[in-house]
Structures are given as C-alpha cells and as structure tokens.
Amino acid sequence: MRNNLSDWWVALVEVHSLKSMDVVRFYRPVKPLCKNHYLFDFVKRSQQVARIPEFRPENYLVQSKITADSANVGSLVLPMQAVRTHFPVVGIPSETHAEERLYFTDAHTNEWIGAIAVSDSNTLSYMLTFGRTYHLKADDAIRFYRPVQPLNSRHFLIEIQERGAARTDPSQSGSAENDGDGHDSGQGVALL
C-alpha cells in the first residue's frame, strides 16, 4: 500500500510538473464517492516572482461595499450575477462541493484564501467569507481585479477602499487617483 501511494504521488508531481515551492491542497467533497475520496488543487508558486500586483483600470472587475452586518460576521454578500460575470470559475451549487476557494493578493502582496458559497437567504447571492485582520468597517469597500499574471484561474487581486475615500469607478479613465499603480495605501483583507 505504501509503495502504491508513493508511486501515485511521484506520478502526480511529474504529470503536473510540480516543483519544490508549489503547493498542493486536498479537499474532502461534501458528498464523497467513498471513504478516502478527496479533491486536490495546486498553485505553482515556483513560477511566482515577488512583485507588486498591478491594479490596472482595464482589469477592474467589481466593487462591493462592506455593510455593518458584513463587518460583524466576516462575510461579504456578492450578488449572484456579479459572481457569475466576474468569477466564472465559481461553479456552485454543484453535486460535488458546497463552496469554492478563491485566492487573492492584496496591494502589499499578502495572499489570502476566500471561501465562497451560496447564501442561505432567499436572495440570489453568494457569501464570501473573510477574516478580520484589517478590521473592515461599515462603508469600507473591496475592489476586485483580474491579475496581469494570475497564479491560476481562481486568483484575483483585492484592494481596500476605506470609508470616506473617493468612490470612483477605476474602470473609467481620466482620474489620476485611479491610475492603477497599486500605491494608494489600500489595506488588504484577510480572506479565509
């Protein structure tokens, strides 16, 4: 049994050309087919170079405002249409899993994992669960961007717009404030 497992692992590494810095994640499906049924995903960090993410206006996806409820429970409600339009890799609900993992990089190159699931309410929405590392408050906003060089199809950039700051659409040109350089002192958000 042990030899079969190590043979399988070596084959997995070879087939996907994984290197020593790469990360393999294993998940248990909501409805596993058998006792030892797992899903796996990987991030090729060996190809990742430490760099400041580029928040380009043309890669802007959507902005979502933090409500008092969102700040208290640590979840952001995203309309289903926004998720389907801007995060097409989110294929839930599904027979195999109840949530998806999305990967985010903030303006300070911190990496976060966000769990996104269908909301329990009657509205057509998704809940994106995030941590409280940056102490988000009501009326803060999170802006989502497509990265110039994503790690994988589930990788996105996030930028925090603190309350009281200008609320312009970065996809519109003509504003020096939104030139996409990533140096607007935005705080990141820890996504779980």
N, C-alpha and C positions, 0 to 999 in steps of 0.2 A: 504494500500500500504506500509506504513512504517513498519508494523509488518511483512509483507511478505519479505521485504528487509532485516530486521534484522534476520529473520529466515534463509534466504538464506546465509547470512554472517556467522552465527553460524555454519550452516551445512558445509560451505566451510572450515572453520577453523578446524572443527572436522574431516572431511574426509581427509584432508592433514596433520593432526597433527601439525598445526602451533602453535608456541609459541610466547611470547611477543617480542622477539628480531627479529623474522622473518620479511621479507619484502615482500609485495605483490605489484606487478606492473601491471597497467592496460594500455592497448594499444587500439587505435582505428584502425581497419583494413582499408586498402586502399579502399576496396570495401565492406562496411558493409552490412550485410543482412537486417538490419532495423536501425531505428534511434538510438536506445540505444544498439547497438551491440559492445561489447568490447572483447578483448583477455586479458588473465591475465597470469602472470608467478610469481613465488615466489622463494626466496632464503632463505634457512634455516640457518640464522645467529645464532640461538640459539645453533646450533651444532658446530659452528665455534669457534675455540680456537685461540687466538692471538699467532701467531708463525711466524717465519721467513720462507718464502717459500723456498722449496728445488729445486734448479735448477740442476737437475741431468742430466748428459750427455745422459743417455738412454731415457730421456723424452723430449729431444730436438726435435722440430718439423721443424722449418724453420726460416731462417733469411731473412729480407728484408731491402734493403738499402734505405735510405732517399735521394730523389733527390731534386734539387733546387725547382722544381715545387711542390713536396710534402710538403716541409717545408713552402712554401709561402701560400698554400691553406689549409694546415692542414689535408690532406688526403693522405693515403698510398695506392698505387696501388698494389694489390696482384694478381698474375696470377690465372686464374680460376682453373687450375689443382692443384695448391698448396692449394687453399681453399678447394676444394673437397677432397683432400687427407688428410689434417691436421685438417680441421674444418668441419667434416661431418654433424654437426648439422645445418649448414647453408643450408637451403633448398629453396633458392630463385634462380630464379624467381618463384613466386607462385601466385595463384589466390587470396590469402588472404592478402598478405602484400608485400611491396616493399623493405623492409630492415629487417635485423635481428639484434638483440642486442647480443653482446658477452661481457663477464665480465672478467676483467683482474686484477691481483695482481702483483705489481712490487716488486723489491728487498727490498723496505722499507715498505712493507705491505700496501701500499696505494692501494685502489681499484678504478678501472676505468671502465666505460662502453664504449664500442666501437660500433658504428653503421656501419654495413657492408651492402653494396648494390651493385647491378650490375652496372658496369661502363657505362657511357653514350657513350663511344667511341666505335669504331668498333672492338676493340680487345676483346678477351675473358678474362675479368678480373673483379675484384671486387674492390670497393673503401672502405677502412677502414678509417673512419673519427676520428681524434684525436684532442685534444686541444693543446694549446701552452704553457702549464705550465712549461715544461722543456726546452723550446726554442731549439727544434731539428734543426740541421743544415744539409746541404747537406753533404753526405758521412757518416753521423751517420747511425747506423743500429739498427733495433729492432729484437731481438731474441724471438721467441715464444716457450714455453714449455708446456707440459701437467703437471698439478699439481699432486703431490703424492696423496693428498686427495682433489679432486675438490668439490666445493660447489654444482655444478650441471653440466650437460653436456655441458654447454656453458661457463665454467670457464677455463681460461688459465693463465699462468704466462708470463710476459714480462720482458725483460732485455735490457737496452740500451747499445750499444757498441759505444762509441764516436769515431769520425773520428781520424785516426792516430793510433788507438789501434790495436793490433794484430787481424787479421781476420781469425782465425782458426775455423774449424768446431767442435763444442763442442761434437758432437756425436762420434768423433774419440778419442780414448784413447791415453795415453802417454804424455799428456800435463798437467803439474801442474797448469798452468794458467786456465785451464778449468775443474777443479775438481768438479764443481757443488755446491760449498758451498754457493753461493749467496753473498759473501762478496768481490766483485770486484769493489766496489764503483760505480756500474752502477746507472745511474739516472733513474727514472721511466718515463713514458709518460702518460699524462692525455688523456685518450680515452673517447670520447663522444658517 
